[in-house]
Amino acid sequence: MQLVFTFLQQVEIIEGKIQNAPDKGYEIGVFIGSILPFVVLVLIAYAIYYYNKKRLNKE
């Protein structure tokens, strides 16, 4: 429950920052910053998958 409450607080903080932002560039930065960790995790997962697949086919 604490995790959900913390997540909702973060959303409110981000929304407040976007509303008070000086220009649209800040909104784009927040969007990229929120998507980037997921992209990095997907790339790491794919690299591990590819490495293991290559290793299994080699044996």
PyMOL Python script that loads the backbone (N, CA, C, O; Angstrom):
from pymol import cmd

cmd.read_pdbstr("""\
ATOM      1  N   MET A   1       0.828  -1.192   0.000  1.00  0.00           N
ATOM      2  CA  MET A   1       0.000   0.000   0.000  1.00  0.00           C
ATOM      3  C   MET A   1       0.870   1.253   0.000  1.00  0.00           C
ATOM      4  O   MET A   1       0.545   2.246  -0.651  1.00  0.00           O
ATOM      5  N   GLN A   2       1.967   1.197   0.728  1.00  0.00           N
ATOM      6  CA  GLN A   2       2.865   2.351   0.800  1.00  0.00           C
ATOM      7  C   GLN A   2       3.452   2.669  -0.578  1.00  0.00           C
ATOM      8  O   GLN A   2       3.643   3.835  -0.923  1.00  0.00           O
ATOM      9  N   LEU A   3       3.734   1.630  -1.356  1.00  0.00           N
ATOM     10  CA  LEU A   3       4.295   1.817  -2.686  1.00  0.00           C
ATOM     11  C   LEU A   3       3.310   2.551  -3.597  1.00  0.00           C
ATOM     12  O   LEU A   3       3.708   3.435  -4.355  1.00  0.00           O
ATOM     13  N   VAL A   4       2.039   2.193  -3.526  1.00  0.00           N
ATOM     14  CA  VAL A   4       1.007   2.854  -4.340  1.00  0.00           C
ATOM     15  C   VAL A   4       0.890   4.318  -3.936  1.00  0.00           C
ATOM     16  O   VAL A   4       0.788   5.194  -4.796  1.00  0.00           O
ATOM     17  N   PHE A   5       0.904   4.586  -2.641  1.00  0.00           N
ATOM     18  CA  PHE A   5       0.805   5.963  -2.161  1.00  0.00           C
ATOM     19  C   PHE A   5       2.010   6.788  -2.624  1.00  0.00           C
ATOM     20  O   PHE A   5       1.857   7.936  -3.039  1.00  0.00           O
ATOM     21  N   THR A   6       3.191   6.205  -2.552  1.00  0.00           N
ATOM     22  CA  THR A   6       4.398   6.900  -3.000  1.00  0.00           C
ATOM     23  C   THR A   6       4.339   7.185  -4.494  1.00  0.00           C
ATOM     24  O   THR A   6       4.719   8.269  -4.935  1.00  0.00           O
ATOM     25  N   PHE A   7       3.861   6.214  -5.278  1.00  0.00           N
ATOM     26  CA  PHE A   7       3.742   6.399  -6.716  1.00  0.00           C
ATOM     27  C   PHE A   7       2.767   7.529  -7.039  1.00  0.00           C
ATOM     28  O   PHE A   7       3.044   8.356  -7.908  1.00  0.00           O
ATOM     29  N   LEU A   8       1.638   7.572  -6.352  1.00  0.00           N
ATOM     30  CA  LEU A   8       0.654   8.633  -6.594  1.00  0.00           C
ATOM     31  C   LEU A   8       1.215  10.005  -6.229  1.00  0.00           C
ATOM     32  O   LEU A   8       0.929  10.993  -6.905  1.00  0.00           O
ATOM     33  N   GLN A   9       2.000  10.069  -5.179  1.00  0.00           N
ATOM     34  CA  GLN A   9       2.637  11.333  -4.813  1.00  0.00           C
ATOM     35  C   GLN A   9       3.597  11.781  -5.907  1.00  0.00           C
ATOM     36  O   GLN A   9       3.645  12.965  -6.241  1.00  0.00           O
ATOM     37  N   GLN A  10       4.357  10.852  -6.465  1.00  0.00           N
ATOM     38  CA  GLN A  10       5.295  11.195  -7.525  1.00  0.00           C
ATOM     39  C   GLN A  10       4.560  11.725  -8.750  1.00  0.00           C
ATOM     40  O   GLN A  10       5.024  12.668  -9.392  1.00  0.00           O
ATOM     41  N   VAL A  11       3.418  11.128  -9.079  1.00  0.00           N
ATOM     42  CA  VAL A  11       2.633  11.583 -10.224  1.00  0.00           C
ATOM     43  C   VAL A  11       2.156  13.006  -9.992  1.00  0.00           C
ATOM     44  O   VAL A  11       2.206  13.829 -10.906  1.00  0.00           O
ATOM     45  N   GLU A  12       1.693  13.310  -8.782  1.00  0.00           N
ATOM     46  CA  GLU A  12       1.234  14.658  -8.470  1.00  0.00           C
ATOM     47  C   GLU A  12       2.384  15.659  -8.547  1.00  0.00           C
ATOM     48  O   GLU A  12       2.205  16.777  -9.031  1.00  0.00           O
ATOM     49  N   ILE A  13       3.549  15.264  -8.076  1.00  0.00           N
ATOM     50  CA  ILE A  13       4.712  16.155  -8.117  1.00  0.00           C
ATOM     51  C   ILE A  13       5.096  16.435  -9.572  1.00  0.00           C
ATOM     52  O   ILE A  13       5.377  17.580  -9.927  1.00  0.00           O
ATOM     53  N   ILE A  14       5.110  15.405 -10.411  1.00  0.00           N
ATOM     54  CA  ILE A  14       5.469  15.576 -11.820  1.00  0.00           C
ATOM     55  C   ILE A  14       4.439  16.452 -12.524  1.00  0.00           C
ATOM     56  O   ILE A  14       4.804  17.321 -13.315  1.00  0.00           O
ATOM     57  N   GLU A  15       3.155  16.232 -12.244  1.00  0.00           N
ATOM     58  CA  GLU A  15       2.113  17.053 -12.868  1.00  0.00           C
ATOM     59  C   GLU A  15       2.266  18.512 -12.468  1.00  0.00           C
ATOM     60  O   GLU A  15       2.092  19.406 -13.297  1.00  0.00           O
ATOM     61  N   GLY A  16       2.588  18.757 -11.209  1.00  0.00           N
ATOM     62  CA  GLY A  16       2.798  20.128 -10.746  1.00  0.00           C
ATOM     63  C   GLY A  16       3.989  20.778 -11.425  1.00  0.00           C
ATOM     64  O   GLY A  16       3.937  21.954 -11.783  1.00  0.00           O
ATOM     65  N   LYS A  17       5.052  20.025 -11.604  1.00  0.00           N
ATOM     66  CA  LYS A  17       6.236  20.566 -12.281  1.00  0.00           C
ATOM     67  C   LYS A  17       5.935  20.883 -13.742  1.00  0.00           C
ATOM     68  O   LYS A  17       6.412  21.885 -14.274  1.00  0.00           O
ATOM     69  N   ILE A  18       5.144  20.028 -14.392  1.00  0.00           N
ATOM     70  CA  ILE A  18       4.802  20.276 -15.791  1.00  0.00           C
ATOM     71  C   ILE A  18       3.924  21.520 -15.921  1.00  0.00           C
ATOM     72  O   ILE A  18       4.099  22.312 -16.847  1.00  0.00           O
ATOM     73  N   GLN A  19       2.988  21.690 -14.999  1.00  0.00           N
ATOM     74  CA  GLN A  19       2.109  22.862 -15.052  1.00  0.00           C
ATOM     75  C   GLN A  19       2.876  24.153 -14.815  1.00  0.00           C
ATOM     76  O   GLN A  19       2.530  25.188 -15.383  1.00  0.00           O
ATOM     77  N   ASN A  20       3.910  24.108 -13.988  1.00  0.00           N
ATOM     78  CA  ASN A  20       4.699  25.300 -13.682  1.00  0.00           C
ATOM     79  C   ASN A  20       5.929  25.445 -14.567  1.00  0.00           C
ATOM     80  O   ASN A  20       6.754  26.330 -14.342  1.00  0.00           O
ATOM     81  N   ALA A  21       6.057  24.588 -15.564  1.00  0.00           N
ATOM     82  CA  ALA A  21       7.240  24.605 -16.431  1.00  0.00           C
ATOM     83  C   ALA A  21       7.254  25.850 -17.308  1.00  0.00           C
ATOM     84  O   ALA A  21       6.197  26.332 -17.716  1.00  0.00           O
ATOM     85  N   PRO A  22       8.433  26.372 -17.601  1.00  0.00           N
ATOM     86  CA  PRO A  22       8.527  27.568 -18.425  1.00  0.00           C
ATOM     87  C   PRO A  22       8.187  27.335 -19.901  1.00  0.00           C
ATOM     88  O   PRO A  22       7.715  28.251 -20.574  1.00  0.00           O
ATOM     89  N   ASP A  23       8.421  26.124 -20.410  1.00  0.00           N
ATOM     90  CA  ASP A  23       8.125  25.846 -21.820  1.00  0.00           C
ATOM     91  C   ASP A  23       7.830  24.360 -22.011  1.00  0.00           C
ATOM     92  O   ASP A  23       7.852  23.589 -21.052  1.00  0.00           O
ATOM     93  N   LYS A  24       7.553  23.964 -23.255  1.00  0.00           N
ATOM     94  CA  LYS A  24       7.208  22.573 -23.565  1.00  0.00           C
ATOM     95  C   LYS A  24       8.422  21.650 -23.515  1.00  0.00           C
ATOM     96  O   LYS A  24       8.260  20.433 -23.428  1.00  0.00           O
ATOM     97  N   GLY A  25       9.609  22.190 -23.567  1.00  0.00           N
ATOM     98  CA  GLY A  25      10.810  21.378 -23.522  1.00  0.00           C
ATOM     99  C   GLY A  25      10.913  20.590 -22.224  1.00  0.00           C
ATOM    100  O   GLY A  25      11.431  19.474 -22.209  1.00  0.00           O
ATOM    101  N   TYR A  26      10.428  21.163 -21.152  1.00  0.00           N
ATOM    102  CA  TYR A  26      10.461  20.477 -19.858  1.00  0.00           C
ATOM    103  C   TYR A  26       9.557  19.247 -19.888  1.00  0.00           C
ATOM    104  O   TYR A  26       9.909  18.199 -19.345  1.00  0.00           O
ATOM    105  N   GLU A  27       8.401  19.375 -20.518  1.00  0.00           N
ATOM    106  CA  GLU A  27       7.471  18.246 -20.611  1.00  0.00           C
ATOM    107  C   GLU A  27       8.086  17.099 -21.410  1.00  0.00           C
ATOM    108  O   GLU A  27       7.918  15.931 -21.060  1.00  0.00           O
ATOM    109  N   ILE A  28       8.783  17.431 -22.463  1.00  0.00           N
ATOM    110  CA  ILE A  28       9.451  16.410 -23.272  1.00  0.00           C
ATOM    111  C   ILE A  28      10.541  15.725 -22.453  1.00  0.00           C
ATOM    112  O   ILE A  28      10.709  14.508 -22.539  1.00  0.00           O
ATOM    113  N   GLY A  29      11.272  16.484 -21.671  1.00  0.00           N
ATOM    114  CA  GLY A  29      12.311  15.918 -20.822  1.00  0.00           C
ATOM    115  C   GLY A  29      11.755  14.976 -19.770  1.00  0.00           C
ATOM    116  O   GLY A  29      12.341  13.931 -19.489  1.00  0.00           O
ATOM    117  N   VAL A  30      10.623  15.349 -19.190  1.00  0.00           N
ATOM    118  CA  VAL A  30       9.984  14.482 -18.196  1.00  0.00           C
ATOM    119  C   VAL A  30       9.515  13.191 -18.856  1.00  0.00           C
ATOM    120  O   VAL A  30       9.652  12.115 -18.275  1.00  0.00           O
ATOM    121  N   PHE A  31       8.965  13.287 -20.062  1.00  0.00           N
ATOM    122  CA  PHE A  31       8.511  12.094 -20.778  1.00  0.00           C
ATOM    123  C   PHE A  31       9.686  11.169 -21.089  1.00  0.00           C
ATOM    124  O   PHE A  31       9.608   9.961 -20.862  1.00  0.00           O
ATOM    125  N   ILE A  32      10.760  11.731 -21.602  1.00  0.00           N
ATOM    126  CA  ILE A  32      11.947  10.920 -21.922  1.00  0.00           C
ATOM    127  C   ILE A  32      12.520  10.308 -20.643  1.00  0.00           C
ATOM    128  O   ILE A  32      12.919   9.144 -20.634  1.00  0.00           O
ATOM    129  N   GLY A  33      12.559  11.079 -19.583  1.00  0.00           N
ATOM    130  CA  GLY A  33      13.079  10.576 -18.309  1.00  0.00           C
ATOM    131  C   GLY A  33      12.244   9.468 -17.713  1.00  0.00           C
ATOM    132  O   GLY A  33      12.766   8.621 -16.988  1.00  0.00           O
ATOM    133  N   SER A  34      10.947   9.459 -18.005  1.00  0.00           N
ATOM    134  CA  SER A  34      10.096   8.405 -17.465  1.00  0.00           C
ATOM    135  C   SER A  34      10.140   7.151 -18.326  1.00  0.00           C
ATOM    136  O   SER A  34       9.917   6.055 -17.812  1.00  0.00           O
ATOM    137  N   ILE A  35      10.419   7.277 -19.613  1.00  0.00           N
ATOM    138  CA  ILE A  35      10.473   6.133 -20.515  1.00  0.00           C
ATOM    139  C   ILE A  35      11.863   5.492 -20.541  1.00  0.00           C
ATOM    140  O   ILE A  35      11.978   4.281 -20.730  1.00  0.00           O
ATOM    141  N   LEU A  36      12.898   6.274 -20.359  1.00  0.00           N
ATOM    142  CA  LEU A  36      14.275   5.794 -20.482  1.00  0.00           C
ATOM    143  C   LEU A  36      14.609   4.587 -19.601  1.00  0.00           C
ATOM    144  O   LEU A  36      15.245   3.655 -20.093  1.00  0.00           O
ATOM    145  N   PRO A  37      14.213   4.556 -18.324  1.00  0.00           N
ATOM    146  CA  PRO A  37      14.549   3.365 -17.523  1.00  0.00           C
ATOM    147  C   PRO A  37      13.950   2.073 -18.087  1.00  0.00           C
ATOM    148  O   PRO A  37      14.589   1.023 -18.023  1.00  0.00           O
ATOM    149  N   PHE A  38      12.744   2.134 -18.632  1.00  0.00           N
ATOM    150  CA  PHE A  38      12.129   0.941 -19.211  1.00  0.00           C
ATOM    151  C   PHE A  38      12.865   0.503 -20.467  1.00  0.00           C
ATOM    152  O   PHE A  38      13.040  -0.693 -20.700  1.00  0.00           O
ATOM    153  N   VAL A  39      13.292   1.453 -21.270  1.00  0.00           N
ATOM    154  CA  VAL A  39      14.034   1.118 -22.484  1.00  0.00           C
ATOM    155  C   VAL A  39      15.357   0.455 -22.115  1.00  0.00           C
ATOM    156  O   VAL A  39      15.757  -0.525 -22.744  1.00  0.00           O
ATOM    157  N   VAL A  40      16.021   0.972 -21.122  1.00  0.00           N
ATOM    158  CA  VAL A  40      17.297   0.398 -20.687  1.00  0.00           C
ATOM    159  C   VAL A  40      17.091  -1.027 -20.172  1.00  0.00           C
ATOM    160  O   VAL A  40      17.881  -1.920 -20.480  1.00  0.00           O
ATOM    161  N   LEU A  41      16.034  -1.242 -19.391  1.00  0.00           N
ATOM    162  CA  LEU A  41      15.758  -2.580 -18.880  1.00  0.00           C
ATOM    163  C   LEU A  41      15.456  -3.561 -20.009  1.00  0.00           C
ATOM    164  O   LEU A  41      15.896  -4.710 -19.962  1.00  0.00           O
ATOM    165  N   VAL A  42      14.716  -3.126 -21.017  1.00  0.00           N
ATOM    166  CA  VAL A  42      14.414  -3.991 -22.161  1.00  0.00           C
ATOM    167  C   VAL A  42      15.689  -4.338 -22.910  1.00  0.00           C
ATOM    168  O   VAL A  42      15.873  -5.488 -23.309  1.00  0.00           O
ATOM    169  N   LEU A  43      16.564  -3.377 -23.108  1.00  0.00           N
ATOM    170  CA  LEU A  43      17.825  -3.639 -23.800  1.00  0.00           C
ATOM    171  C   LEU A  43      18.707  -4.616 -23.019  1.00  0.00           C
ATOM    172  O   LEU A  43      19.337  -5.492 -23.611  1.00  0.00           O
ATOM    173  N   ILE A  44      18.753  -4.469 -21.710  1.00  0.00           N
ATOM    174  CA  ILE A  44      19.537  -5.390 -20.887  1.00  0.00           C
ATOM    175  C   ILE A  44      18.945  -6.797 -20.960  1.00  0.00           C
ATOM    176  O   ILE A  44      19.677  -7.778 -21.085  1.00  0.00           O
ATOM    177  N   ALA A  45      17.617  -6.890 -20.882  1.00  0.00           N
ATOM    178  CA  ALA A  45      16.961  -8.202 -20.961  1.00  0.00           C
ATOM    179  C   ALA A  45      17.222  -8.854 -22.311  1.00  0.00           C
ATOM    180  O   ALA A  45      17.473 -10.057 -22.375  1.00  0.00           O
ATOM    181  N   TYR A  46      17.167  -8.079 -23.389  1.00  0.00           N
ATOM    182  CA  TYR A  46      17.427  -8.640 -24.708  1.00  0.00           C
ATOM    183  C   TYR A  46      18.877  -9.092 -24.836  1.00  0.00           C
ATOM    184  O   TYR A  46      19.151 -10.133 -25.434  1.00  0.00           O
ATOM    185  N   ALA A  47      19.794  -8.328 -24.287  1.00  0.00           N
ATOM    186  CA  ALA A  47      21.205  -8.707 -24.351  1.00  0.00           C
ATOM    187  C   ALA A  47      21.442 -10.014 -23.604  1.00  0.00           C
ATOM    188  O   ALA A  47      22.193 -10.865 -24.080  1.00  0.00           O
ATOM    189  N   ILE A  48      20.822 -10.187 -22.455  1.00  0.00           N
ATOM    190  CA  ILE A  48      20.959 -11.430 -21.698  1.00  0.00           C
ATOM    191  C   ILE A  48      20.344 -12.588 -22.477  1.00  0.00           C
ATOM    192  O   ILE A  48      20.930 -13.668 -22.550  1.00  0.00           O
ATOM    193  N   TYR A  49      19.170 -12.368 -23.057  1.00  0.00           N
ATOM    194  CA  TYR A  49      18.507 -13.397 -23.854  1.00  0.00           C
ATOM    195  C   TYR A  49      19.371 -13.804 -25.043  1.00  0.00           C
ATOM    196  O   TYR A  49      19.557 -14.994 -25.299  1.00  0.00           O
ATOM    197  N   TYR A  50      19.898 -12.825 -25.765  1.00  0.00           N
ATOM    198  CA  TYR A  50      20.714 -13.093 -26.945  1.00  0.00           C
ATOM    199  C   TYR A  50      21.992 -13.845 -26.567  1.00  0.00           C
ATOM    200  O   TYR A  50      22.393 -14.779 -27.262  1.00  0.00           O
ATOM    201  N   TYR A  51      22.623 -13.444 -25.479  1.00  0.00           N
ATOM    202  CA  TYR A  51      23.844 -14.101 -25.011  1.00  0.00           C
ATOM    203  C   TYR A  51      23.568 -15.561 -24.667  1.00  0.00           C
ATOM    204  O   TYR A  51      24.311 -16.453 -25.075  1.00  0.00           O
ATOM    205  N   ASN A  52      22.496 -15.799 -23.914  1.00  0.00           N
ATOM    206  CA  ASN A  52      22.179 -17.170 -23.522  1.00  0.00           C
ATOM    207  C   ASN A  52      21.748 -18.020 -24.708  1.00  0.00           C
ATOM    208  O   ASN A  52      22.078 -19.204 -24.769  1.00  0.00           O
ATOM    209  N   LYS A  53      21.026 -17.443 -25.636  1.00  0.00           N
ATOM    210  CA  LYS A  53      20.605 -18.191 -26.820  1.00  0.00           C
ATOM    211  C   LYS A  53      21.826 -18.584 -27.655  1.00  0.00           C
ATOM    212  O   LYS A  53      21.912 -19.710 -28.144  1.00  0.00           O
ATOM    213  N   LYS A  54      22.748 -17.669 -27.812  1.00  0.00           N
ATOM    214  CA  LYS A  54      23.956 -17.937 -28.579  1.00  0.00           C
ATOM    215  C   LYS A  54      24.801 -19.003 -27.891  1.00  0.00           C
ATOM    216  O   LYS A  54      25.374 -19.872 -28.548  1.00  0.00           O
ATOM    217  N   ARG A  55      24.876 -18.931 -26.571  1.00  0.00           N
ATOM    218  CA  ARG A  55      25.669 -19.893 -25.803  1.00  0.00           C
ATOM    219  C   ARG A  55      25.065 -21.296 -25.904  1.00  0.00           C
ATOM    220  O   ARG A  55      25.806 -22.271 -26.033  1.00  0.00           O
ATOM    221  N   LEU A  56      23.737 -21.416 -25.847  1.00  0.00           N
ATOM    222  CA  LEU A  56      23.088 -22.722 -25.939  1.00  0.00           C
ATOM    223  C   LEU A  56      23.252 -23.342 -27.321  1.00  0.00           C
ATOM    224  O   LEU A  56      23.439 -24.553 -27.444  1.00  0.00           O
ATOM    225  N   ASN A  57      23.182 -22.521 -28.353  1.00  0.00           N
ATOM    226  CA  ASN A  57      23.346 -23.034 -29.732  1.00  0.00           C
ATOM    227  C   ASN A  57      24.770 -23.455 -30.012  1.00  0.00           C
ATOM    228  O   ASN A  57      25.005 -24.286 -30.889  1.00  0.00           O
ATOM    229  N   LYS A  58      25.717 -22.906 -29.293  1.00  0.00           N
ATOM    230  CA  LYS A  58      27.133 -23.215 -29.499  1.00  0.00           C
ATOM    231  C   LYS A  58      27.474 -24.609 -28.993  1.00  0.00           C
ATOM    232  O   LYS A  58      28.341 -25.277 -29.556  1.00  0.00           O
ATOM    233  N   GLU A  59      26.803 -25.051 -27.938  1.00  0.00           N
ATOM    234  CA  GLU A  59      27.137 -26.343 -27.310  1.00  0.00           C
ATOM    235  C   GLU A  59      26.599 -27.504 -28.047  1.00  0.00           C
ATOM    236  O   GLU A  59      26.803 -28.646 -27.635  1.00  0.00           O
TER     237      GLU A  59
END
""", "prot")
cmd.dss("prot")
cmd.show_as("cartoon", "prot")
cmd.util.cbc("prot")
cmd.orient("prot")
